[in-house]
């Protein structure tokens, strides 16, 4: 089994890489509108007097809207229902959303008219209320005034008459004033053979059907219903029924969200993310090579495959790549580094203990022993990413998708591809004869000092808890005193961003916008692409015409303005997104609490969650004192911090579990302190690797990604400190107060405890046969 393992890993690596390359080459990625430019409008259907705005009614409204979007002439528009009563409309390339918003927001107009006679090309109506409209064949018809509108139609359905063979018709039922109007229309049409006794049914001023009235209907006087025939197929009859019913039962729609992004901003974001990713990988690779030499070089090569695998999965799934999604890809690089660092640090320990066994067993055991911590830490990140996908909205959902893909791809590149390369290398004679090249034969001077003379960090547990409480009070003070500057995603309102051919002073722009009628607008400088300075305006919920007034006011200061971003969030949606953010945070804590309690003990799970909450509170407090905007992208950063902070804690707790398997005659605090000191090299190396990437995003990403990167940098740094000084200390205090009692608690066995040590035997993480906390 052991001999066959490298073979299946090699085959799996080849198959996955080949598949990813094929998808990456032949199938382009679907870019979100925030990257390719355009307008996204989210409509919410409202209940009317006669119909509930449920999924069926929303689908009918969507069909009507699809025709309206087609009439705009937009290339490759996208319309889709979201949830029960929302419709998402994406219009690539549309920079002025006024026409689209006006047309989409109108209620469908269904009308019935008498066909007076055929008309001539270019003929004008003779009397008020008449229309000249082409019929289904394009022939112009002169129509009388509206006899029945959509309010008079109660239902429409496709059907097959009895004894018909393949023939489909549409049955229309009238109600209220529609019944009398229909009878009068039938009487007029029956008395007008010149026009063929026809009536015309119009939806939004276009004829969808102009059938002739059959003699039987003329004799009956019209009745309360009618049947439209015309050699329809089943699909055509269904479509016609949907249009009639959709127009007859108009569901009012309200624009609750509108986003417009200029193409240059998206292109700058793509370039910045690619540059940050390349620079981050290069710097991280150089650092890993410096620390782990040949093993680091091979891990860097494997890290390069991460980009191919993750991009291939993205296009294979047909997922949409958004601006925050790019950040998710770059962030996942740090997770891949963490896995490699864990493995190599474990391998160093194994080689130091059993140098006589050689390189290959030490490396194999390193991979096997790191497995538990890697799985646990990545699963907690996937929990946060899944919550982003389920509860977030707009482009931030894309971050949840790409972060999930990135986590899976990083695990594969680190645990499979890197393992194939490194295990192959250590078995080469050239490497065996020169073990120092591998980077795993020496633990290094820092590690030796920590092992022999490291400080007793847990001796001052009261001091660390006191410092944590002080930081928490200062953070809460920032939130209470300065308040949270919530973005339009959470408060509702409009965010506009413009670039100008000339430098615009923010104070002058603030005065100009105030004089235009918006004195409460927040006007400030922003950096959209990391280089040029833009002007950003945040204001309450305003119309598209009022947005143009703001644009003209700024443009009057000189220079030509280009709209880079325009986001409109309705008040109801802002409240909903704010509630979802709080719900996501609560679910993330509860989910991780349950998982950690299952994998460890409730005492350790509670300590990890309190530590993580203190990290999040600190980052939020810093942003509050700093006056930074708390928006949807910041929410993505916070949920990422939840994953990263718990990741670091899990690695330490995994070591604590090993050191506390048998505490007979030993100190719990001493075991915890040894576990912390043993993981410090991993923590520092992983932290530096991720810092390179996030720093590159901070410098190159512009405002769109800068705050996101700053929040993650803060979360990463504070999270590492909190793991040592808060999580570990709390775990000790809780364990000392409620120690593990095997007679009262069912042991929670470590599923990854019994592992292959690469020497033909199996051991637990601490050298025994199991691990329980």
C-alpha positions in Angstrom: 0.0 0.0 0.0 2.9 2.4 1.0 4.7 1.8 -2.3 1.5 2.4 -4.4 0.7 5.7 -2.6 3.3 7.9 -4.5 2.0 6.4 -7.8 -1.6 7.4 -7.2 -0.6 10.9 -6.0 1.5 11.3 -9.2 -1.4 10.2 -11.4 -3.8 12.4 -9.5 -1.5 15.4 -9.9 -1.1 14.8 -13.6 -4.9 14.3 -14.2 -5.9 17.4 -12.2 -3.3 19.6 -13.8 -4.1 18.4 -17.3 -7.8 19.0 -16.7 -7.2 22.4 -15.2 -5.0 23.4 -18.1 -7.5 22.2 -20.6 -10.4 24.2 -19.0 -8.1 27.3 -18.6 -7.1 27.2 -22.2 -10.4 26.4 -24.0 -13.0 28.0 -21.7 -12.8 31.7 -20.8 -13.7 32.9 -17.3 -17.0 34.7 -16.7 -16.1 38.2 -15.4 -18.4 40.0 -13.1 -19.6 43.5 -14.1 -17.3 45.0 -11.5 -14.4 43.7 -13.7 -15.7 44.1 -17.2 -17.8 47.2 -16.7 -21.5 47.7 -17.0 -24.6 48.0 -14.9 -26.4 45.5 -12.6 -29.9 46.3 -11.4 -31.7 44.2 -8.8 -35.5 44.5 -8.9 -37.8 43.3 -6.2 -41.4 42.4 -7.1 -44.2 43.8 -4.8 -47.6 42.4 -3.9 -50.5 43.9 -5.9 -54.2 43.9 -5.0 -54.8 40.8 -7.1 -51.6 38.8 -7.0 -48.9 37.8 -4.5 -45.3 38.5 -5.5 -44.2 34.9 -5.3 -41.8 32.9 -7.5 -44.4 32.2 -10.2 -45.4 35.9 -10.5 -41.7 36.9 -10.5 -40.9 34.5 -13.3 -43.8 36.0 -15.3 -42.4 39.5 -14.7 -39.0 38.3 -15.7 -40.3 37.2 -19.1 -41.8 40.6 -19.7 -38.6 42.3 -18.6 -36.5 40.1 -20.9 -38.2 41.6 -23.9 -37.6 45.1 -22.6 -33.9 44.4 -22.1 -33.7 43.0 -25.6 -35.2 46.2 -26.9 -32.3 48.1 -25.3 -29.9 46.5 -27.7 -27.5 45.4 -24.9 -25.0 42.7 -25.9 -25.3 39.5 -23.9 -27.6 40.7 -21.1 -28.3 38.4 -18.2 -31.6 38.1 -16.3 -32.2 35.7 -13.5 -34.6 35.3 -10.6 -32.9 35.4 -7.2 -34.9 34.0 -4.3 -38.7 34.3 -4.4 -39.2 37.9 -5.5 -36.0 39.4 -6.9 -34.7 39.7 -10.4 -31.1 40.4 -11.2 -30.5 42.2 -14.5 -26.9 42.5 -15.8 -26.2 44.9 -18.7 -22.6 44.7 -19.8 -21.2 48.0 -21.2 -24.1 50.2 -20.0 -22.6 53.2 -18.2 -25.7 55.4 -18.0 -28.4 53.3 -16.3 -31.2 55.9 -16.5 -32.9 54.5 -19.6 -32.5 50.9 -18.5 -33.8 51.7 -15.0 -36.8 53.7 -16.3 -37.8 51.0 -18.8 -37.3 48.1 -16.3 -39.2 49.8 -13.6 -42.4 50.4 -15.6 -45.4 48.2 -15.0 -46.3 46.0 -18.0 -49.1 47.5 -20.1 -51.5 45.0 -21.7 -54.2 46.4 -24.0 -56.9 45.1 -26.4 -57.8 47.2 -29.5 -60.1 46.9 -32.5 -58.2 46.7 -35.8 -59.8 49.5 -37.9 -58.1 48.8 -41.1 -54.7 48.1 -42.7 -52.4 51.1 -42.7 -49.8 52.5 -45.0 -46.1 52.7 -44.2 -45.5 55.9 -42.4 -49.2 56.7 -41.8 -50.1 58.7 -38.8 -53.1 58.0 -36.5 -56.1 60.0 -37.6 -57.7 60.5 -34.1 -56.6 60.7 -30.5 -56.1 57.3 -29.0 -55.5 55.6 -32.3 -52.3 53.7 -33.0 -50.4 52.6 -36.1 -48.5 49.5 -35.1 -47.1 46.6 -37.2 -48.7 43.2 -36.7 -46.9 39.9 -36.2 -45.9 39.8 -39.9 -44.7 43.4 -39.9 -47.7 44.8 -41.8 -48.9 48.2 -40.3 -52.4 48.3 -38.8 -54.5 51.2 -37.7 -55.9 50.4 -34.3 -58.7 52.0 -32.3 -58.4 53.3 -28.7 -57.8 50.9 -25.9 -61.0 48.9 -25.3 -59.7 46.6 -22.5 -56.5 46.8 -20.5 -54.6 44.3 -18.4 -56.6 45.0 -15.3 -59.6 43.4 -17.1 -57.9 40.1 -17.6 -58.0 37.5 -14.9 -56.2 34.6 -16.4 -54.5 33.2 -19.5 -53.4 29.6 -20.2 -52.3 27.5 -23.1 -54.6 24.6 -24.0 -55.5 22.1 -26.6 -59.2 22.1 -27.8 -61.1 18.8 -27.8 -60.6 16.6 -30.8 -57.6 18.7 -32.0 -54.5 17.2 -33.3 -51.4 19.1 -32.4 -53.3 22.4 -32.3 -52.7 24.8 -29.5 -54.7 27.8 -28.4 -54.6 30.4 -25.6 -57.6 30.8 -23.4 -58.1 34.3 -21.9 -60.6 35.0 -19.1 -61.9 38.5 -18.3 -63.1 40.0 -15.1 -64.8 43.2 -13.9 -64.9 46.0 -16.4 -62.9 43.7 -18.8 -66.0 41.6 -19.5 -68.1 44.6 -20.7 -65.2 46.1 -22.5 -64.5 42.8 -24.3 -68.1 42.4 -25.4 -68.1 45.9 -26.9 -64.8 45.2 -28.6 -66.2 42.0 -30.1 -69.3 43.7 -31.4 -67.2 46.5 -33.1 -64.8 44.0 -34.7 -67.7 41.8 -35.9 -69.2 44.9 -37.6 -65.9 45.7 -39.4 -65.3 43.1 -42.2 -62.9 45.5 -43.9 -60.3 44.8 -41.3 -61.0 41.1 -41.3 -63.0 41.3 -38.0 -59.7 41.4 -36.1 -58.7 42.5 -32.6 -55.2 43.3 -31.6 -53.6 42.4 -28.2 -50.6 44.7 -27.3 -48.0 44.4 -24.6 -46.0 47.5 -24.1 -47.2 49.1 -27.3 -46.3 46.0 -29.4 -48.7 43.6 -31.0 -48.3 40.1 -29.6 -51.4 38.7 -31.4 -54.0 40.1 -33.8 -56.5 37.2 -34.3 -59.8 37.4 -36.2 -63.1 37.0 -34.3 -64.7 33.8 -35.3 -68.4 33.9 -36.4 -69.5 31.9 -33.3 -68.1 34.5 -31.0 -69.9 37.2 -32.9 -73.2 35.4 -32.5 -72.6 34.9 -28.7 -71.8 38.5 -28.1 -68.3 37.9 -26.8 -69.0 36.3 -23.4 -66.5 36.5 -20.5 -63.6 34.7 -22.1 -62.0 34.2 -25.5 -59.8 31.7 -27.3 -56.9 32.9 -29.4 -55.8 30.5 -32.2 -53.2 30.9 -34.8 -51.4 27.7 -35.6 -49.4 27.9 -32.4 -47.0 25.3 -31.2 -47.1 24.3 -27.5 -44.1 26.5 -26.8 -45.6 29.5 -28.7 -48.9 29.1 -26.9 -47.2 28.9 -23.5 -45.1 32.0 -24.3 -48.1 34.0 -25.4 -50.1 32.9 -22.3 -47.2 34.1 -20.1 -47.0 37.4 -21.8 -50.8 38.0 -21.6 -51.0 36.8 -18.0 -47.8 38.7 -17.0 -49.2 41.9 -18.5 -52.7 41.2 -17.2 -51.5 40.7 -13.7 -48.7 43.3 -13.5 -46.4 42.8 -10.5 -45.0 46.2 -9.4 -41.2 46.2 -9.3 -38.9 48.3 -7.2 -35.2 48.9 -7.9 -33.5 48.0 -4.6 -29.9 47.9 -5.9 -28.1 49.3 -8.8 -24.4 49.1 -9.6 -22.5 50.7 -12.4 -18.7 50.1 -12.8 -16.5 51.7 -15.5 -14.4 49.3 -17.6 -11.1 51.0 -16.7 -11.6 50.4 -13.0 -12.2 46.7 -13.6 -9.2 46.4 -15.8 -7.0 48.2 -13.2 -8.3 45.8 -10.5 -7.4 42.8 -12.6 -3.9 44.1 -13.4 -3.4 45.0 -9.7 -4.5 41.6 -8.5 -2.3 39.8 -11.1 0.7 41.9 -10.2 0.0 41.4 -6.4 -0.3 37.7 -6.9 2.9 37.4 -9.0 4.9 39.6 -6.6 3.4 37.8 -3.6 4.3 34.4 -5.0 7.8 35.5 -5.9 8.5 37.0 -2.5 6.9 34.1 -0.7 8.8 31.6 -2.9 12.1 33.3 -2.2 11.4 33.3 1.5 10.4 29.7 1.6 13.4 28.7 -0.5 15.6 30.7 1.9 14.2 28.9 4.9 13.6 25.4 3.5 16.0 25.3 0.6 15.3 22.5 -1.9 12.0 21.5 -0.2 11.0 25.2 -0.3 11.8 25.4 -4.0 9.7 22.4 -4.8 6.9 23.7 -2.6 7.1 27.0 -4.6 6.8 25.1 -7.9 3.7 23.3 -6.4 2.4 26.6 -5.4 2.5 27.7 -9.0 0.2 24.9 -9.9 -2.3 26.3 -7.4 -3.1 29.2 -9.8 -3.7 26.8 -12.7 -5.9 24.4 -10.6 -8.0 27.1 -9.0 -8.6 28.9 -12.3 -9.4 25.7 -14.0 -12.0 24.8 -11.3 -13.5 28.3 -11.6 -14.1 28.1 -15.3 -15.2 24.4 -15.0 -17.9 25.4 -12.5 -18.9 28.4 -14.7 -18.5 30.6 -11.6 -18.3 34.4 -12.1 -15.1 36.1 -11.1 -15.6 39.3 -9.2 -13.2 41.9 -7.7 -13.4 40.5 -4.2 -13.1 37.1 -5.8 -9.6 38.0 -7.1 -8.7 38.8 -3.5 -10.0 35.4 -2.5 -7.6 33.7 -4.9 -4.6 35.7 -3.7 -5.5 35.1 -0.1 -5.7 31.4 -0.6 -2.0 31.4 -1.5 -1.2 32.0 2.1 -3.3 29.0 3.1 -1.2 26.8 0.8 2.0 28.2 2.3 0.7 27.3 5.8 0.3 23.7 4.9 3.8 23.4 3.5 5.3 25.1 6.5 3.5 22.8 8.9 4.8 19.8 6.9 8.4 20.9 6.8 8.5 21.9 10.5 7.1 18.5 11.4 9.7 16.8 9.1 12.5 18.8 10.8 11.4 17.5 14.2 11.2 13.9 12.9 14.6 14.1 11.3 16.1 15.5 14.5 14.7 12.6 16.5 15.5 9.8 14.1 18.3 11.1 11.8 19.5 7.5 11.3 16.3 6.6 9.5 17.0 9.1 6.7 15.2 11.9 4.9 12.3 10.0 3.2 10.7 8.7 6.5 11.1 12.0 8.2 9.3 13.8 5.3 6.6 11.2 5.0 5.9 11.5 8.7 5.9 15.2 8.5 3.1 15.1 5.9 1.1 12.6 7.9 1.4 14.4 11.2 0.5 17.8 9.7 -2.6 16.3 8.2 -4.9 16.8 11.2 -4.1 20.5 11.7 -4.3 21.2 8.0 -7.7 19.6 7.6 -9.1 21.3 10.7 -7.8 24.7 9.8 -9.0 24.6 6.2 -12.5 23.3 7.2 -13.0 26.3 9.4 -12.1 28.6 6.5 -14.5 26.8 4.3 -17.2 27.4 6.9 -16.6 31.2 6.6 -16.4 31.1 2.8 -19.7 29.1 2.6 -21.4 31.7 4.8 -20.3 34.5 2.5 -21.8 32.6 -0.5 -25.1 32.0 1.3 -25.6 35.2 3.1 -23.7 37.9 1.2 -24.9 39.7 -1.9 -23.4 41.2 -5.0 -19.7 40.8 -5.8 -18.9 39.7 -2.3 -20.5 36.4 -2.9 -17.8 35.9 -5.5 -15.3 36.1 -2.8 -16.9 33.2 -1.0 -16.8 31.1 -4.2 -13.2 31.8 -5.1 -12.0 31.5 -1.5 -13.6 28.0 -1.3 -12.1 27.1 -4.6 -8.8 28.5 -3.5 -8.8 26.5 -0.2 -9.4 23.2 -2.0 -6.8 24.0 -4.7 -4.3 25.1 -2.2 -4.8 21.9 -0.2 -4.3 19.8 -3.3 -1.2 21.7 -4.4 0.3 21.5 -0.9 -0.6 18.0 0.1 -0.6 16.1 -3.2 1.6 18.0 -5.8 4.2 19.2 -3.3 4.3 15.7 -1.7 4.9 14.0 -5.1 7.8 16.4 -5.9 9.4 16.5 -2.4 9.2 12.7 -1.8 10.6 12.0 -5.2 13.5 14.4 -4.6 14.6 13.0 -1.2 14.8 9.5 -2.7 17.4 10.7 -5.3 21.0 9.6 -4.5 22.3 13.1 -5.2 20.0 14.5 -2.5 20.6 11.6 0.0 24.3 12.2 -0.2 23.7 15.9 0.5 20.9 16.0 3.1 21.7 19.6 4.0 20.3 20.8 0.7 16.8 19.7 1.7 16.3 22.2 4.5 14.8 19.7 6.9 18.0 18.4 8.5 18.4 21.3 10.8 15.8 23.0 13.1 17.8 26.2 13.1 19.2 28.4 15.9 15.8 30.0 16.8 14.1 26.7 17.2 17.0 25.3 19.3 16.9 28.4 21.6 13.1 28.0 22.0 13.5 24.3 22.8 16.3 24.9 25.4 15.8 28.4 26.8 12.4 29.5 25.6 10.4 31.8 27.9 7.6 30.6 30.1 4.8 32.5 28.4 2.0 30.9 30.4 3.5 32.0 33.7 1.8 35.4 33.3 -1.6 34.3 32.2 -3.3 37.0 34.3 -1.3 39.7 32.6 -2.3 38.4 29.1 -6.0 38.3 30.0 -5.8 41.8 31.4 -4.2 43.1 28.3 -6.8 41.4 26.2 -9.6 43.1 28.2 -7.9 46.5 27.9 -7.7 46.2 24.1 -11.3 45.1 24.0 -12.3 48.2 26.0 -10.4 50.5 23.7 -11.9 48.8 20.7 -15.4 49.2 22.1 -14.6 52.8 22.9 -13.9 53.4 19.3 -17.1 51.9 18.2 -19.1 53.9 20.8 -17.3 57.2 20.7 -16.4 57.5 17.0 -19.1 55.1 15.7 -19.0 52.8 12.7 -18.9 54.5 9.3 -21.2 52.1 7.6 -21.1 51.9 3.8 -24.2 52.2 1.6 -24.5 48.4 1.5 -25.6 48.5 5.2 -27.3 51.9 5.4 -28.8 52.3 2.0 -27.9 55.2 -0.2 -25.7 55.9 -3.2 -22.0 55.8 -3.7 -20.5 57.6 -6.8 -16.9 57.6 -7.9 -15.4 59.7 -10.7 -12.0 60.1 -12.3 -11.2 63.5 -13.8 -8.8 64.7 -16.5 -7.7 67.4 -14.1 -7.0 67.2 -10.3 -10.2 68.0 -8.4 -9.9 69.4 -4.8 -12.2 67.4 -2.5 -13.2 70.6 -0.6 -14.2 72.4 -3.8 -16.1 69.3 -4.9 -17.9 69.2 -1.5 -19.0 72.8 -1.9 -20.1 72.3 -5.5 -22.2 69.2 -4.5 -23.7 71.1 -1.6 -24.7 74.0 -3.8 -26.3 71.5 -6.2 -28.7 70.5 -3.5 -26.9 67.8 -1.6 -25.3 69.5 1.5 -25.1 66.3 3.5 -23.1 64.4 0.9 -19.8 62.9 2.0 -17.2 63.9 -0.6 -13.6 62.6 -0.3 -10.6 61.6 -2.4 -10.2 58.0 -3.3 -7.7 55.9 -5.3 -9.6 53.7 -7.7 -6.6 52.0 -9.4 -3.8 52.6 -6.9 -2.3 55.4 -9.0 -4.7 58.2 -10.0 -6.8 60.1 -7.4 -10.6 59.9 -7.8 -13.4 61.8 -6.2 -16.0 59.7 -4.2 -19.4 61.0 -3.2 -21.6 59.1 -0.7 -25.2 60.4 -0.3 -28.7 59.3 0.6 -31.0 57.4 -1.7 -31.3 59.6 -4.8 -32.6 59.2 -8.3 -30.5 58.7 -11.5 -31.3 62.2 -12.6 -30.1 63.6 -9.2 -26.9 61.5 -9.6 -26.3 63.3 -12.9 -26.7 66.6 -11.2 -23.9 65.6 -8.8 -21.7 64.6 -11.7 -22.4 67.9 -13.5 -21.6 69.9 -10.3 -18.2 68.3 -10.0 -17.5 68.5 -13.7 -18.1 72.3 -13.5 -14.9 72.6 -11.5 -13.0 71.8 -14.7 -11.8 68.7 -16.5 -13.8 65.8 -18.0 -15.3 63.3 -15.6 -15.5 59.6 -16.1 -17.9 57.6 -14.0 -15.9 54.7 -12.4 -18.4 53.4 -9.9 -22.1 54.0 -9.1 -23.8 51.9 -6.4 -27.4 52.4 -5.3 -28.7 50.3 -2.4 -32.3 50.7 -1.2 -32.9 51.2 2.5 -34.7 47.9 2.8 -31.9 46.0 1.2 -29.3 47.8 3.3 -31.1 46.7 6.5 -31.3 43.2 5.1 -27.6 43.0 4.3 -26.7 44.4 7.8 -28.9 41.7 9.4 -27.3 39.1 7.2 -23.9 40.2 8.2 -24.7 39.8 11.9 -26.3 36.4 11.1 -23.2 35.3 9.2 -21.0 36.2 12.1 -23.2 34.4 14.6 -23.5 31.3 12.5 -19.7 31.3 11.9 -19.0 31.3 15.6 -21.7 28.7 16.3 -20.5 26.4 13.5 -16.8 26.6 14.5 -17.7 26.2 18.1 -19.5 22.9 17.4 -16.8 21.6 15.2 -14.0 22.5 17.6 -15.9 21.0 20.5 -16.2 17.8 18.5 -12.5 17.8 17.5 -11.1 18.9 20.8 -13.1 19.7 24.0 -15.7 22.4 24.7 -13.1 24.3 26.9 -10.7 24.6 23.9 -13.6 25.4 21.5 -14.8 28.3 23.8 -11.2 29.6 24.3 -10.7 29.6 20.5 -14.0 31.5 19.9 -13.4 34.1 22.6 -9.9 34.7 21.2 -11.3 35.0 17.6 -14.0 37.3 18.8 -11.4 39.5 20.4 -9.4 39.7 17.1 -12.5 40.7 15.2 -13.5 43.3 17.8 -10.0 44.7 17.7 -10.0 45.1 13.9 -13.4 46.7 13.9 -12.3 49.0 16.7 -9.2 50.1 14.7 -11.4 50.8 11.7 -13.8 52.8 13.9 -11.0 55.0 15.4 -9.4 55.3 12.0 -12.7 56.4 10.4 -12.6 53.7 7.7 -15.7 52.6 5.9 -17.4 49.4 7.1 -18.8 47.9 3.9 -19.5 44.6 2.2 -15.9 44.0 1.3 -14.9 44.6 4.9 -17.5 42.0 5.8 -15.6 39.6 3.5 -12.4 40.5 5.3 -13.9 39.9 8.8 -15.2 36.4 7.8 -11.8 35.6 6.4 -10.2 36.8 9.7 -12.5 34.4 11.5 -11.1 31.6 9.5 -7.5 32.7 9.7 -7.6 33.4 13.4 -9.1 30.0 14.2 -6.6 28.4 11.8 -3.7 29.6 13.8 -5.3 28.6 17.1 -6.0 25.1 15.8 -2.4 24.5 14.9 -1.4 25.4 18.5 -4.2 23.3 20.0 -3.2 20.4 17.9 0.2 20.5 19.5 -1.3 21.0 22.9 -3.4 17.8 22.3 -0.2 15.9 21.7 1.5 17.3 24.7 -1.4 16.6 27.1 -2.2 13.0 26.1 -0.5 11.9 29.3 -0.1 14.5 32.0 0.7 12.2 34.9 3.1 14.1 37.1 3.4 17.0 34.5 2.2 20.5 34.5 -0.6 21.5 32.1 0.8 25.0 31.8 4.2 23.6 30.9 2.7 21.4 28.2 0.8 24.3 26.7 4.0 26.5 26.8 6.0 23.8 25.0 3.3 23.5 22.4 3.3 27.3 21.8 7.1 27.4 21.5 7.1 24.4 19.2 4.7 26.2 16.8 6.3 29.7 16.8 8.6 29.0 13.8 5.6 27.8 11.8 3.6 30.9 12.9 6.3 33.3 12.0 7.1 31.7 8.6 3.4 31.4 7.6 2.7 34.9 8.8 5.6 36.4 6.8 4.5 34.4 3.7 1.0 35.7 3.9 2.2 39.2 4.7 4.1 39.5 1.5 0.9 38.7 -0.5 -1.4 41.0 1.5 1.2 43.8 1.5 1.4 43.6 -2.3 -2.4 43.9 -2.5 -2.4 46.8 -0.1 0.2 48.7 -2.2 -1.2 47.8 -5.7 -4.9 47.2 -5.2 -6.2 50.8 -4.8 -9.1 51.7 -2.7 -11.1 48.7 -4.0 -8.7 46.2 -2.3 -6.6 48.3 0.0 -8.9 48.4 3.0 -9.6 44.7 2.5 -5.9 43.9 2.6 -5.3 46.2 5.6 -8.1 44.5 7.6 -6.6 41.1 6.8 -3.1 42.2 7.7 -4.4 43.5 11.0 -6.4 40.3 11.6 -3.4 38.1 10.7 -1.0 39.9 13.1 -3.4 40.3 15.9 -4.7 36.7 15.4 -1.2 35.3 15.8 -0.7 37.2 19.1 -4.1 36.3 20.3 -3.5 32.6 19.7 -0.5 32.7 22.0 -1.7 35.2 24.7 -5.5 34.8 24.7 -6.6 31.5 23.3 -3.9 29.4 25.0 -4.3 31.2 28.3 -8.1 30.9 28.2 -7.8 27.2 27.4 -5.5 26.7 30.5 -7.9 28.6 32.8 -10.9 26.7 31.5 -9.1 23.3 31.7 -7.9 24.0 35.2 -11.5 25.0 36.2 -13.2 22.1 34.4 -10.5 19.4 33.8 -11.1 16.4 31.6 -12.6 13.5 33.5 -12.5 10.3 31.5 -15.0 8.7 33.9 -17.7 11.4 33.1 -16.9 12.4 29.5 -16.9 10.2 26.5 -13.4 10.3 24.9 -13.3 12.3 21.7 -10.8 10.3 19.6 -8.7 12.1 17.1 -9.6 10.7 13.7 -6.2 11.5 12.4 -4.2 10.3 15.4 -3.2 6.9 14.1 -0.9 7.6 11.2 1.8 6.0 9.1 5.2 7.2 10.3 6.9 6.2 7.1 8.7 3.4 8.7 6.2 0.6 8.4 4.6 1.4 11.8 1.8 3.5 13.0 1.9 6.0 15.9 -0.3 8.7 17.5 0.8 12.3 17.1 2.7 12.2 20.4 4.2 8.8 19.7 1.5 6.7 21.2 -1.7 5.2 19.8 -4.3 7.9 20.2 -5.0 11.5 21.2 -7.7 12.8 23.5 -8.4 16.1 25.1 
